Amino acid sequence: MVGYRDKTVRLIRSPEAEELYREVRDLPIIDYHCHLSPEEIYEDRPFGNIGEIWLLGDHYKWRLERGFGVDEELVTGSADMKSRFRAFAETVGYAFGNPIKDWVQSELGFFFGIDEPLNRETADRIWDKANAAIAENAMSPRKLMEAAGVKYVATTDDPCDDLHWHDLIAADKSFGIKVVPSFRTDRLVSADKPDYAAYVARLASAAGVSADTFDGFKAAVRARLDLFVSRGCKFSDVGVEGFPSAIADDEAAARIYSDIINGKRVSAEDVDAFKGAVYLFLAREYAERGMVMQLHLSVARNCNSRMFAEKGADGGFDCVADPVPTASVRAMLDAMNNAGALPETIIYSLNPTAYYPLTTLAGAFRRVHIGISWWFCDHERGMRETLDTVGELGHICSIVGMLTDSRSFLSYTRHDYYRQIVCNWLADRARGDKDRAAEVAYRLCYGNAAELTEEK
């Protein structure tokens, strides 16, 4: 399969950055937060064409096309894949400034040996070249992961998931990449949703316990956590709107929980306090199991209600929300810490204005890290801003490293994109201290994530 080293998008801006980049560019990839399908990884079916790999399920690309005015039939509709690819190619050709334009070129170079820009004029030629490479190499999820140098992948899994596909992957000794589940608690904490009682019933069934009481709920969560950890789970994650502003004590949480699952009217204040109690409970369980807690903040989901009704979740209709109040995050971390229940924690914010206060907050607690730029912030400027903020207000070595947060098996070139940005940033600040800069580059590009995942 084609290598990418002389084909990727070049962001390196100085000889000093180039020297650092040579030290880190070939390091393995640890992707500790993504949305890849473990079923697709296990089944490992070869892709039919470049459109299947790029355009099915990638809401980043869908949003870009809508912004360019592409008809929805060519975005998520039933148009044939080649027509959809042509529409995307024309969109990308004009998308100066958007990181997708860089990512596309990196992926074409890395996996297909194609170094010409994708646009309306080159679309058919690139379609044919890429599809020929796909057919010749029988490109499949595992082959793409192996070609990219992936070592470790943590998928996103609901506590009710049976982990069947993870078990099958683990049993396949022919596949050397470690694929483990993450404990994604969005539905677990969303007590304000109308289907919450039905979800809790599913949780209880999966755990094999009764969840009629708050104690039963906690027992069910513990049972599922133990199963996940037995399958290699190291990370939890939550990415719901808002953040609890209060924490109910156990007695109040038990009362509120009973009212919720029995269909009684519950005030917004009580729901908020119950969520806070669940966050605190989960943190204690994570700490006991040596897990990492990830908090994804300041996202607004499904803003276009009509399109959400038509296309469903993850259709490209989310946006940046107002910053989560730092006071709420501060109170939660403090409560966890006072209870001896503060696990290793990574905090991300989709709203970049929150990074300054959050970075200073993280510095008040051991084992709390600011995550690298997330989602709408994962472009070059966004990453440099995060590096600047953490470097100025905290310690640059506290950043765990890059993650894809992606559903695409071609997205691993984003690690190279990130590594080049890190090397540029360090070269600008090293002032001749090459040895220390190289150590920091290693930690930010691989070492910190390897240590956290115990994949050294």
QUISULGI-V812303 format. One record per residue. N is the residue number from 0. SS is DSSP state (H for helix, E for strand, L for the rest). Layout:
# QUISULGI-V812303
n:N ss:SS
n:N ss:SS
This chain:
# QUISULGI-V812303
n:0 ss:L
n:1 ss:L
n:2 ss:L
n:3 ss:L
n:4 ss:L
n:5 ss:L
n:6 ss:L
n:7 ss:L
n:8 ss:L
n:9 ss:L
n:10 ss:L
n:11 ss:L
n:12 ss:L
n:13 ss:L
n:14 ss:H
n:15 ss:H
n:16 ss:H
n:17 ss:H
n:18 ss:H
n:19 ss:H
n:20 ss:H
n:21 ss:H
n:22 ss:H
n:23 ss:H
n:24 ss:L
n:25 ss:L
n:26 ss:L
n:27 ss:L
n:28 ss:E
n:29 ss:E
n:30 ss:E
n:31 ss:L
n:32 ss:L
n:33 ss:L
n:34 ss:L
n:35 ss:L
n:36 ss:L
n:37 ss:H
n:38 ss:H
n:39 ss:H
n:40 ss:H
n:41 ss:H
n:42 ss:H
n:43 ss:L
n:44 ss:L
n:45 ss:L
n:46 ss:L
n:47 ss:L
n:48 ss:L
n:49 ss:H
n:50 ss:H
n:51 ss:H
n:52 ss:H
n:53 ss:H
n:54 ss:H
n:55 ss:L
n:56 ss:L
n:57 ss:L
n:58 ss:H
n:59 ss:H
n:60 ss:H
n:61 ss:H
n:62 ss:H
n:63 ss:H
n:64 ss:H
n:65 ss:H
n:66 ss:H
n:67 ss:H
n:68 ss:L
n:69 ss:L
n:70 ss:L
n:71 ss:H
n:72 ss:H
n:73 ss:H
n:74 ss:L
n:75 ss:L
n:76 ss:L
n:77 ss:L
n:78 ss:L
n:79 ss:L
n:80 ss:H
n:81 ss:H
n:82 ss:H
n:83 ss:H
n:84 ss:H
n:85 ss:H
n:86 ss:H
n:87 ss:H
n:88 ss:H
n:89 ss:H
n:90 ss:H
n:91 ss:H
n:92 ss:H
n:93 ss:L
n:94 ss:L
n:95 ss:L
n:96 ss:L
n:97 ss:L
n:98 ss:H
n:99 ss:H
n:100 ss:H
n:101 ss:H
n:102 ss:H
n:103 ss:H
n:104 ss:H
n:105 ss:H
n:106 ss:H
n:107 ss:H
n:108 ss:H
n:109 ss:H
n:110 ss:H
n:111 ss:H
n:112 ss:L
n:113 ss:L
n:114 ss:L
n:115 ss:L
n:116 ss:L
n:117 ss:L
n:118 ss:L
n:119 ss:L
n:120 ss:L
n:121 ss:L
n:122 ss:H
n:123 ss:H
n:124 ss:H
n:125 ss:H
n:126 ss:H
n:127 ss:H
n:128 ss:H
n:129 ss:H
n:130 ss:H
n:131 ss:H
n:132 ss:H
n:133 ss:H
n:134 ss:H
n:135 ss:H
n:136 ss:H
n:137 ss:L
n:138 ss:L
n:139 ss:L
n:140 ss:H
n:141 ss:H
n:142 ss:H
n:143 ss:H
n:144 ss:H
n:145 ss:H
n:146 ss:H
n:147 ss:L
n:148 ss:L
n:149 ss:E
n:150 ss:E
n:151 ss:E
n:152 ss:E
n:153 ss:E
n:154 ss:L
n:155 ss:L
n:156 ss:E
n:157 ss:E
n:158 ss:L
n:159 ss:L
n:160 ss:L
n:161 ss:L
n:162 ss:L
n:163 ss:H
n:164 ss:H
n:165 ss:H
n:166 ss:H
n:167 ss:H
n:168 ss:H
n:169 ss:H
n:170 ss:H
n:171 ss:L
n:172 ss:L
n:173 ss:L
n:174 ss:L
n:175 ss:L
n:176 ss:L
n:177 ss:E
n:178 ss:E
n:179 ss:E
n:180 ss:L
n:181 ss:L
n:182 ss:E
n:183 ss:E
n:184 ss:L
n:185 ss:H
n:186 ss:H
n:187 ss:H
n:188 ss:H
n:189 ss:L
n:190 ss:L
n:191 ss:L
n:192 ss:L
n:193 ss:L
n:194 ss:L
n:195 ss:H
n:196 ss:H
n:197 ss:H
n:198 ss:H
n:199 ss:H
n:200 ss:H
n:201 ss:H
n:202 ss:H
n:203 ss:H
n:204 ss:H
n:205 ss:H
n:206 ss:H
n:207 ss:L
n:208 ss:L
n:209 ss:L
n:210 ss:L
n:211 ss:L
n:212 ss:L
n:213 ss:H
n:214 ss:H
n:215 ss:H
n:216 ss:H
n:217 ss:H
n:218 ss:H
n:219 ss:H
n:220 ss:H
n:221 ss:H
n:222 ss:H
n:223 ss:H
n:224 ss:H
n:225 ss:H
n:226 ss:H
n:227 ss:H
n:228 ss:H
n:229 ss:H
n:230 ss:L
n:231 ss:L
n:232 ss:L
n:233 ss:L
n:234 ss:E
n:235 ss:E
n:236 ss:E
n:237 ss:E
n:238 ss:L
n:239 ss:L
n:240 ss:L
n:241 ss:L
n:242 ss:L
n:243 ss:L
n:244 ss:L
n:245 ss:L
n:246 ss:L
n:247 ss:L
n:248 ss:L
n:249 ss:H
n:250 ss:H
n:251 ss:H
n:252 ss:H
n:253 ss:H
n:254 ss:H
n:255 ss:H
n:256 ss:H
n:257 ss:H
n:258 ss:H
n:259 ss:H
n:260 ss:H
n:261 ss:L
n:262 ss:L
n:263 ss:L
n:264 ss:L
n:265 ss:L
n:266 ss:L
n:267 ss:H
n:268 ss:H
n:269 ss:H
n:270 ss:H
n:271 ss:H
n:272 ss:H
n:273 ss:H
n:274 ss:H
n:275 ss:H
n:276 ss:H
n:277 ss:H
n:278 ss:H
n:279 ss:H
n:280 ss:H
n:281 ss:H
n:282 ss:H
n:283 ss:H
n:284 ss:H
n:285 ss:H
n:286 ss:H
n:287 ss:H
n:288 ss:H
n:289 ss:L
n:290 ss:L
n:291 ss:E
n:292 ss:E
n:293 ss:E
n:294 ss:E
n:295 ss:E
n:296 ss:E
n:297 ss:L
n:298 ss:E
n:299 ss:E
n:300 ss:L
n:301 ss:L
n:302 ss:L
n:303 ss:L
n:304 ss:H
n:305 ss:H
n:306 ss:H
n:307 ss:H
n:308 ss:H
n:309 ss:H
n:310 ss:H
n:311 ss:L
n:312 ss:L
n:313 ss:L
n:314 ss:L
n:315 ss:L
n:316 ss:L
n:317 ss:L
n:318 ss:E
n:319 ss:E
n:320 ss:L
n:321 ss:L
n:322 ss:L
n:323 ss:L
n:324 ss:L
n:325 ss:H
n:326 ss:H
n:327 ss:H
n:328 ss:H
n:329 ss:H
n:330 ss:H
n:331 ss:H
n:332 ss:H
n:333 ss:H
n:334 ss:H
n:335 ss:H
n:336 ss:H
n:337 ss:H
n:338 ss:L
n:339 ss:L
n:340 ss:L
n:341 ss:L
n:342 ss:L
n:343 ss:E
n:344 ss:E
n:345 ss:E
n:346 ss:E
n:347 ss:E
n:348 ss:E
n:349 ss:L
n:350 ss:L
n:351 ss:H
n:352 ss:H
n:353 ss:H
n:354 ss:H
n:355 ss:H
n:356 ss:H
n:357 ss:H
n:358 ss:H
n:359 ss:H
n:360 ss:H
n:361 ss:H
n:362 ss:L
n:363 ss:L
n:364 ss:L
n:365 ss:L
n:366 ss:L
n:367 ss:E
n:368 ss:E
n:369 ss:E
n:370 ss:L
n:371 ss:L
n:372 ss:L
n:373 ss:L
n:374 ss:H
n:375 ss:H
n:376 ss:H
n:377 ss:L
n:378 ss:L
n:379 ss:H
n:380 ss:H
n:381 ss:H
n:382 ss:H
n:383 ss:H
n:384 ss:H
n:385 ss:H
n:386 ss:H
n:387 ss:H
n:388 ss:H
n:389 ss:H
n:390 ss:H
n:391 ss:H
n:392 ss:H
n:393 ss:L
n:394 ss:L
n:395 ss:H
n:396 ss:H
n:397 ss:H
n:398 ss:L
n:399 ss:L
n:400 ss:L
n:401 ss:L
n:402 ss:L
n:403 ss:L
n:404 ss:L
n:405 ss:L
n:406 ss:L
n:407 ss:L
n:408 ss:L
n:409 ss:L
n:410 ss:L
n:411 ss:L
n:412 ss:H
n:413 ss:H
n:414 ss:H
n:415 ss:H
n:416 ss:H
n:417 ss:H
n:418 ss:H
n:419 ss:H
n:420 ss:H
n:421 ss:H
n:422 ss:H
n:423 ss:H
n:424 ss:H
n:425 ss:H
n:426 ss:H
n:427 ss:H
n:428 ss:H
n:429 ss:H
n:430 ss:L
n:431 ss:L
n:432 ss:L
n:433 ss:H
n:434 ss:H
n:435 ss:H
n:436 ss:H
n:437 ss:H
n:438 ss:H
n:439 ss:H
n:440 ss:H
n:441 ss:H
n:442 ss:H
n:443 ss:H
n:444 ss:H
n:445 ss:H
n:446 ss:H
n:447 ss:H
n:448 ss:H
n:449 ss:H
n:450 ss:H
n:451 ss:H
n:452 ss:H
n:453 ss:L
n:454 ss:L
n:455 ss:L
